[in-house]
Amino acid sequence: MKYFGLIWSNMWRKRIRTTLTILSVFVAFLLFGMLSAFELAFDGSNASIENAERLISVHKVSLINFLPIAYVERVRNLPGVANATHSTWFGAYYQESRNTFGQFPVDAESYLALYPEFTLPPEQEKAWLNNRTGAVVGRAIADQFGFKVGDRVPLTSTLWTNMDGNKSWEFDIEGVFEDSSGNGNSVYMLFHYDYFDEARAFAKGEIGWIIEKGDGSRPNTELAADIDLMFANSSAETKTTDEAAFAEEYAKQFGNIALIVTAILGAVFFTILLVNGNTMAQSVRERIPELAVLKTLGFGPGTILGMVLLEGVLLAFIGGVAGIVAAKWLLVMASKAMASTLPGGLTLNAQTIAWAVAFMFLVGMASGLLPAVQAMRLSIVQALARR
């Protein structure tokens, strides 16, 4: 590190070129951080069905296929199941199409029993249970749209037509629930399935998915297998997984997120490698006579090699660290803006940051390696002749 001052001065000889290179690296790692966070939010691969608190059963063919509501009671009576409930995607917006958030018709009592982390004042819960057109919203949604207890809220569904022939639905806000788990899941609205099923024009008596919880007497893997076996060879076979895998399955409706992210990042890092490499190559070519002088003064080939490589790594780290910090800051805002779509939030975990640091080092080393080797092998006589 005793030559750091010399390396730093050499790096900033061409300030505009160096600044533009750092900005390019900054953008690359900003994209890396943002896209990795989105991939993580859609990825349920780290979850374990053995340790899952709740299981979810969907139609085996696709999440968009429905299940008969009669399945819920059959699952509830299966040995090892403590309780079961159901939910369905409503898919509506408030006032304008951009005002979207999750809404789900549910069986209120069994749903709240399976999600004790959703805390609702007793008087609000009672009012909701007694109002057929009543609904409760999460704190995040209430704050976002200004919903208050007593409001009558119109929603326009993009999927469900009611018996009147239109897609306009109205609900009475009877409560605002909090998420005591700290996972930020208070981002949707719940309303009564009975009202929904009676009022909709099609698919009556059907639901989107079943949510169940074991009583601890049997492993979750065995319970999930028995649920699916119970409906095998029926007109609506099931596939039972944990909640994280369910979220991943939902994300796959929008495409292969992992493949998309990998393709984009691959192109970004290949481009940034060329940009960084070009900067280092130009920098070394411009300093050939100076490198010859350094060799004349006793700087060995290893020292020259190390100085050039360190310059490339330094360029990558300055832009890379700034990009990751900016990504972390932007993800905080993005999490709030996309709370209804990604209730788990967007964040950079330790693994992503570790990969980012590794990529910074690799990009710096790879971009500086060829110019560094050329500088190390430089002949003093030939280099001084270029002056």
C-alpha positions as CSV (number, residue, x, y, z in Angstrom):
1,M,0.0,0.0,0.0
2,K,3.0,2.3,0.1
3,Y,2.5,3.1,-3.6
4,F,-1.2,3.9,-3.2
5,G,-0.7,7.6,-3.7
6,L,1.1,7.0,-7.0
7,I,-1.7,4.6,-8.1
8,W,-4.4,7.1,-7.1
9,S,-2.6,9.9,-9.0
10,N,-2.2,7.8,-12.1
11,M,-5.9,6.7,-12.0
12,W,-7.1,10.4,-12.2
13,R,-4.7,11.6,-14.9
14,K,-7.7,11.6,-17.3
15,R,-10.5,12.7,-15.0
16,I,-13.3,12.6,-17.5
17,R,-12.4,9.1,-18.7
18,T,-12.0,7.8,-15.1
19,T,-15.3,9.4,-14.0
20,L,-17.2,7.9,-16.9
21,T,-15.7,4.5,-16.3
22,I,-16.7,4.7,-12.6
23,L,-20.2,5.7,-13.6
24,S,-20.4,2.7,-15.9
25,V,-19.4,0.4,-13.0
26,F,-21.8,2.2,-10.7
27,V,-24.7,1.6,-13.1
28,A,-23.7,-2.1,-13.4
29,F,-23.7,-2.7,-9.7
30,L,-26.8,-0.7,-9.2
31,L,-28.6,-3.0,-11.6
32,F,-27.0,-6.0,-9.9
33,G,-28.3,-5.0,-6.5
34,M,-31.8,-4.1,-7.7
35,L,-32.3,-7.2,-9.9
36,S,-30.9,-9.5,-7.3
37,A,-33.3,-8.1,-4.8
38,F,-36.2,-8.8,-7.1
39,E,-35.0,-12.3,-7.8
40,L,-34.8,-13.0,-4.1
41,A,-38.2,-11.6,-3.5
42,F,-39.7,-14.0,-6.1
43,D,-37.6,-17.0,-5.1
44,G,-38.9,-19.5,-2.7
45,S,-36.1,-22.0,-3.2
46,N,-34.6,-21.3,0.3
47,A,-37.7,-22.4,2.1
48,S,-38.2,-25.8,3.6
49,I,-41.6,-27.6,3.7
50,E,-40.5,-29.5,6.8
51,N,-40.2,-26.2,8.7
52,A,-43.1,-24.4,7.1
53,E,-45.8,-23.0,9.4
54,R,-48.5,-23.2,6.8
55,L,-49.0,-25.3,3.6
56,I,-50.9,-24.2,0.5
57,S,-52.7,-26.5,-1.9
58,V,-53.3,-25.3,-5.5
59,H,-54.6,-26.9,-8.6
60,K,-51.9,-29.2,-10.0
61,V,-52.2,-27.9,-13.5
62,S,-51.9,-24.2,-12.8
63,L,-52.5,-21.6,-10.2
64,I,-55.1,-20.0,-12.4
65,N,-57.3,-23.1,-12.2
66,F,-59.8,-23.3,-9.4
67,L,-60.6,-25.9,-6.8
68,P,-64.0,-26.9,-5.4
69,I,-64.7,-25.3,-2.0
70,A,-65.8,-28.8,-0.8
71,Y,-62.1,-29.7,-0.7
72,V,-61.6,-27.4,2.3
73,E,-63.7,-29.5,4.6
74,R,-62.1,-32.7,3.4
75,V,-58.6,-31.3,4.1
76,R,-59.7,-30.0,7.5
77,N,-60.9,-33.6,8.4
78,L,-57.6,-35.2,7.4
79,P,-55.6,-36.7,10.3
80,G,-52.8,-34.3,11.2
81,V,-54.5,-31.1,10.0
82,A,-55.2,-28.6,12.8
83,N,-57.1,-26.2,10.6
84,A,-57.7,-25.2,7.0
85,T,-59.1,-22.2,5.2
86,H,-59.1,-20.9,1.7
87,S,-58.5,-17.8,-0.4
88,T,-59.0,-16.5,-4.0
89,W,-57.4,-13.8,-6.0
90,F,-59.8,-11.0,-6.7
91,G,-57.6,-8.7,-8.8
92,A,-59.2,-5.2,-8.6
93,Y,-58.1,-1.6,-8.5
94,Y,-59.2,1.5,-6.7
95,Q,-60.4,4.4,-8.8
96,E,-57.5,4.1,-11.3
97,S,-55.9,1.1,-12.9
98,R,-52.5,2.0,-11.4
99,N,-54.0,1.8,-7.9
100,T,-53.7,-2.0,-7.5
101,F,-53.2,-4.1,-4.4
102,G,-54.1,-7.5,-3.2
103,Q,-57.7,-8.4,-2.4
104,F,-58.9,-11.8,-1.3
105,P,-62.3,-13.3,-0.5
106,V,-61.9,-15.5,2.6
107,D,-63.7,-17.3,5.3
108,A,-63.1,-14.7,8.0
109,E,-63.0,-16.8,11.2
110,S,-60.8,-19.7,9.9
111,Y,-58.5,-17.3,8.0
112,L,-57.8,-15.2,11.1
113,A,-57.3,-18.3,13.1
114,L,-54.6,-19.4,10.7
115,Y,-53.0,-16.0,10.5
116,P,-52.7,-14.9,14.2
117,E,-50.0,-12.4,13.3
118,F,-52.8,-10.2,11.8
119,T,-54.0,-8.3,14.7
120,L,-57.4,-6.6,14.6
121,P,-59.2,-4.7,17.4
122,P,-61.9,-7.0,18.8
123,E,-64.7,-4.5,18.0
124,Q,-63.5,-4.2,14.4
125,E,-63.3,-7.9,14.1
126,K,-66.9,-8.3,15.4
127,A,-68.2,-5.6,13.1
128,W,-66.5,-7.3,10.1
129,L,-68.0,-10.7,11.0
130,N,-71.4,-9.2,11.2
131,N,-71.3,-7.3,7.9
132,R,-71.7,-9.3,4.8
133,T,-70.2,-6.6,2.6
134,G,-67.6,-5.7,5.1
135,A,-63.9,-5.8,4.5
136,V,-60.7,-5.2,6.5
137,V,-57.5,-3.7,5.1
138,G,-53.9,-3.8,6.1
139,R,-52.3,-0.8,7.7
140,A,-50.1,-0.2,4.7
141,I,-53.1,-0.1,2.3
142,A,-55.1,2.1,4.7
143,D,-52.2,4.6,4.9
144,Q,-51.6,4.5,1.1
145,F,-55.2,5.2,0.1
146,G,-56.5,7.0,3.1
147,F,-59.1,4.2,4.0
148,K,-60.8,4.6,7.3
149,V,-63.2,2.5,9.3
150,G,-66.7,3.4,8.0
151,D,-65.7,4.2,4.5
152,R,-67.5,2.6,1.6
153,V,-64.9,1.7,-1.0
154,P,-65.7,1.0,-4.7
155,L,-63.3,-1.4,-6.5
156,T,-63.2,-2.4,-10.1
157,S,-62.2,-6.1,-10.7
158,T,-60.2,-7.0,-13.8
159,L,-61.5,-10.6,-13.6
160,W,-64.8,-11.0,-11.7
161,T,-68.1,-9.8,-13.2
162,N,-71.0,-9.6,-10.7
163,M,-74.6,-10.6,-11.2
164,D,-75.4,-7.1,-12.4
165,G,-73.2,-7.6,-15.4
166,N,-70.5,-5.1,-14.4
167,K,-67.1,-5.4,-12.6
168,S,-67.8,-2.7,-10.0
169,W,-67.9,-3.9,-6.4
170,E,-68.4,-2.0,-3.2
171,F,-67.2,-2.8,0.3
172,D,-67.6,-1.3,3.8
173,I,-64.3,-0.9,5.6
174,E,-64.9,-2.4,9.1
175,G,-61.3,-2.6,10.3
176,V,-57.6,-2.0,9.8
177,F,-55.3,-4.9,10.7
178,E,-51.6,-4.8,11.6
179,D,-49.0,-7.5,10.9
180,S,-47.2,-8.3,14.2
181,S,-44.8,-10.7,12.5
182,G,-42.7,-7.7,11.3
183,N,-42.7,-9.0,7.7
184,G,-44.7,-6.1,6.3
185,N,-47.6,-8.2,5.1
186,S,-50.4,-5.7,5.9
187,V,-50.7,-4.9,2.2
188,Y,-54.0,-6.3,1.2
189,M,-57.7,-6.4,1.8
190,L,-59.8,-9.3,3.0
191,F,-63.6,-9.6,2.5
192,H,-66.2,-12.3,2.9
193,Y,-66.2,-15.3,0.5
194,D,-69.9,-15.9,0.9
195,Y,-70.7,-12.4,-0.4
196,F,-68.3,-12.8,-3.3
197,D,-69.5,-16.2,-4.3
198,E,-73.2,-15.2,-4.2
199,A,-72.6,-12.0,-6.2
200,R,-70.2,-13.3,-8.9
201,A,-71.5,-14.3,-12.3
202,F,-69.4,-17.4,-12.8
203,A,-67.2,-20.1,-11.1
204,K,-69.6,-20.3,-8.1
205,G,-68.5,-22.7,-5.4
206,E,-64.9,-22.6,-6.5
207,I,-61.8,-21.2,-4.7
208,G,-58.2,-20.3,-5.7
209,W,-56.2,-22.3,-3.1
210,I,-56.4,-24.0,0.3
211,I,-54.3,-23.0,3.3
212,E,-53.7,-25.6,5.9
213,K,-51.7,-26.0,9.1
214,G,-50.6,-29.3,10.7
215,D,-51.2,-30.1,14.4
216,G,-47.6,-31.3,14.8
217,S,-48.4,-35.0,14.9
218,R,-47.1,-35.6,11.4
219,P,-44.2,-34.2,9.3
220,N,-45.3,-31.6,6.8
221,T,-43.9,-33.6,3.9
222,E,-46.1,-36.5,4.8
223,L,-49.1,-34.3,5.3
224,A,-48.6,-32.6,1.9
225,A,-48.3,-36.0,0.2
226,D,-51.5,-37.2,1.8
227,I,-53.5,-34.1,0.8
228,D,-52.4,-34.5,-2.8
229,L,-53.1,-38.3,-2.7
230,M,-56.6,-37.6,-1.5
231,F,-57.4,-35.7,-4.7
232,A,-55.4,-37.8,-7.1
233,N,-57.2,-38.8,-10.3
234,S,-60.0,-36.3,-9.6
235,S,-61.1,-33.6,-11.9
236,A,-59.1,-31.1,-9.9
237,E,-55.9,-32.6,-8.6
238,T,-53.8,-30.6,-6.1
239,K,-50.2,-29.7,-5.5
240,T,-49.3,-28.9,-1.9
241,T,-46.2,-26.8,-1.0
242,D,-45.1,-24.3,1.6
243,E,-46.0,-20.6,1.4
244,A,-42.6,-19.6,-0.1
245,A,-42.9,-22.1,-2.9
246,F,-46.4,-20.9,-3.5
247,A,-45.1,-17.3,-3.9
248,E,-42.4,-18.6,-6.3
249,E,-45.1,-20.4,-8.4
250,Y,-47.1,-17.1,-8.5
251,A,-44.0,-15.2,-9.7
252,K,-43.5,-17.7,-12.5
253,Q,-46.7,-16.5,-14.1
254,F,-44.7,-13.4,-15.1
255,G,-41.8,-15.5,-16.6
256,N,-38.6,-17.1,-15.4
257,I,-37.3,-14.4,-13.2
258,A,-34.0,-16.1,-12.5
259,L,-33.2,-16.5,-16.2
260,I,-34.2,-13.0,-17.0
261,V,-32.0,-11.6,-14.2
262,T,-29.1,-13.8,-15.2
263,A,-29.3,-12.8,-18.8
264,I,-29.4,-9.1,-18.1
265,L,-26.6,-9.2,-15.5
266,G,-24.5,-11.3,-17.9
267,A,-24.8,-8.7,-20.6
268,V,-24.2,-5.8,-18.2
269,F,-21.0,-7.3,-16.7
270,F,-19.6,-8.3,-20.1
271,T,-20.1,-4.7,-21.2
272,I,-18.5,-3.3,-18.1
273,L,-15.6,-5.6,-18.4
274,L,-14.9,-4.2,-21.9
275,V,-15.3,-0.6,-20.7
276,N,-13.0,-1.1,-17.7
277,G,-10.5,-3.0,-19.7
278,N,-10.4,-0.4,-22.4
279,T,-9.8,2.3,-19.8
280,M,-6.9,0.4,-18.2
281,A,-5.4,-0.4,-21.6
282,Q,-5.5,3.3,-22.7
283,S,-4.1,4.3,-19.3
284,V,-1.1,1.9,-19.5
285,R,-0.3,2.9,-23.2
286,E,-0.2,6.6,-22.2
287,R,2.2,5.9,-19.4
288,I,4.7,3.6,-21.1
289,P,7.7,6.0,-20.9
290,E,6.9,6.6,-17.2
291,L,6.7,2.9,-16.5
292,A,10.1,2.6,-18.1
293,V,11.5,5.3,-15.8
294,L,10.0,3.4,-12.8
295,K,11.8,0.2,-13.9
296,T,15.0,2.2,-14.4
297,L,14.6,3.4,-10.8
298,G,14.4,-0.2,-9.5
299,F,10.7,-1.0,-9.6
300,G,10.5,-4.8,-10.3
301,P,8.1,-6.5,-12.7
302,G,6.0,-7.8,-9.8
303,T,5.6,-4.3,-8.4
304,I,4.6,-2.9,-11.8
305,L,2.1,-5.8,-12.2
306,G,0.6,-5.2,-8.8
307,M,0.3,-1.4,-9.3
308,V,-1.6,-1.8,-12.6
309,L,-3.9,-4.6,-11.2
310,L,-4.6,-2.5,-8.1
311,E,-5.6,0.4,-10.2
312,G,-8.2,-1.8,-12.1
313,V,-9.5,-3.2,-8.9
314,L,-9.8,0.3,-7.4
315,L,-11.8,1.5,-10.3
316,A,-14.2,-1.4,-9.9
317,F,-14.6,-1.0,-6.2
318,I,-15.2,2.7,-6.2
319,G,-18.1,2.4,-8.7
320,G,-19.2,-1.0,-7.3
321,V,-19.6,0.1,-3.7
322,A,-21.4,3.3,-4.7
323,G,-23.7,1.2,-6.9
324,I,-24.6,-1.2,-4.1
325,V,-25.2,1.6,-1.6
326,A,-27.4,3.4,-4.1
327,A,-29.3,0.1,-4.7
328,K,-29.9,-0.5,-1.0
329,W,-31.3,3.1,-0.7
330,L,-33.5,2.7,-3.8
331,L,-34.8,-0.6,-2.6
332,V,-36.2,0.9,0.6
333,M,-38.3,3.3,-1.6
334,A,-39.2,0.5,-4.0
335,S,-40.4,-1.7,-1.2
336,K,-42.9,0.9,-0.1
337,A,-44.1,1.5,-3.6
338,M,-44.5,-2.2,-4.4
339,A,-45.8,-3.3,-1.0
340,S,-49.0,-4.7,-2.5
341,T,-47.1,-6.7,-5.2
342,L,-44.2,-7.9,-3.1
343,P,-45.3,-8.1,0.5
344,G,-42.1,-9.7,1.6
345,G,-40.2,-6.6,0.6
346,L,-37.0,-5.9,-1.4
347,T,-33.7,-6.2,0.3
348,L,-30.0,-7.0,-0.2
349,N,-29.0,-10.0,1.9
350,A,-25.5,-10.8,3.0
351,Q,-25.0,-13.4,0.2
352,T,-25.9,-10.8,-2.5
353,I,-23.4,-8.3,-1.0
354,A,-20.7,-11.0,-0.8
355,W,-21.3,-11.8,-4.5
356,A,-21.1,-8.1,-5.4
357,V,-17.7,-7.7,-3.6
358,A,-16.5,-10.8,-5.4
359,F,-17.6,-9.5,-8.8
360,M,-15.9,-6.1,-8.1
361,F,-12.7,-7.9,-7.5
362,L,-13.0,-10.2,-10.5
363,V,-14.0,-7.3,-12.8
364,G,-11.1,-5.3,-11.6
365,M,-8.6,-8.1,-12.0
366,A,-9.9,-9.3,-15.3
367,S,-9.9,-5.8,-16.8
368,G,-6.4,-4.9,-15.6
369,L,-4.7,-8.3,-16.1
370,L,-3.7,-7.9,-19.8
371,P,-2.5,-4.3,-19.5
372,A,-0.7,-5.3,-16.3
373,V,1.1,-8.2,-18.0
374,Q,2.1,-5.9,-20.9
375,A,3.5,-3.3,-18.4
376,M,5.4,-6.0,-16.5
377,R,7.1,-7.3,-19.7
378,L,7.9,-3.8,-21.0
379,S,11.4,-3.4,-22.2
380,I,13.1,-0.2,-20.8
381,V,14.9,0.6,-24.0
382,Q,11.9,0.2,-26.3
383,A,9.7,2.1,-23.9
384,L,12.0,5.1,-23.6
385,A,12.3,5.1,-27.4
386,R,8.6,6.0,-27.5
387,R,9.1,9.3,-25.7
